[in-house]
Amino acid sequence: GAVVSQHPSWVICKSGTSVKIECRSLDFQATTMFWYRQFPKQSLMLMATSNEGSKATYEQGVEKDKFLINHASLTLSTLTVTSAHPEDSSFYICSARDRRIGYEQYFGPGTRLTVT
Amino acid sequence: AQSVTQLDSQVPVFEEAPVELRCNYSSSVSVYLFWYVQYPNQGLQLLLKYLSGSTLVKGINGFEAEFNKSQTSFHLRKPSVHISDTAEYFCAVSESGTYKYIFGTGTRLKVLA
């Protein structure tokens, strides 16, 4: 149980275009989902917290107009990188919290974004 | 402010030797503690967690960790490592009352034959 999927697993896009990444909880309802960014050989940095049916809460320094987050249902959150630039190239990981369990987050496999 | 420190960025160890990966945190409230492993180009896999109760926590793959409140530490140990344990290990802390995790900078464990 407690499986989180991400799609796509990797994506290459041209500079200036937008790309959407999906995060799904497959066998549980996720009240809260989190989006992280990880640069090569570095730790995970929390970008935003997404609650179902409400606006996402962004961490300091994260541009909310650039990284659009939508949490439309209890099993799906999306991250859209708008007008992508090469510096947005990174590994994006989502996680989800099972509202029945509490504090543990379940992580997706990550999405590798390369902007050319 | 809450923070997590993993002092060792890399730890080389020979196969079948014991290993300890250190994690210290700072927080003024109760915390929940986690260790995750990450293999190249993959997401995070939970090794073990401390929420409450016994301070010695056993996890998967033979790993264990001990919560030391006075030392504000949660060091990860394994008595005998395998080549397959080569990976990046992250310590994470979540303060009681919030669901956010703060991750340490990670420790790259390299097991040598």
Interface residues (C-beta under 8 A of the other chain):
Chain A: V4 Q6 T32 F34 K41 Q42 S43 L44 M45 L46 T49 F91 I93 S95 R97 Y103 E104 Q105 F107 G108 P109 G110 R112
Chain B: Y32 F34 Y36 N41 Q42 G43 L44 Q45 L46 K49 L51 F90 S94 Y99 K100 Y101 I102 F103 G104 T105 G106 R108
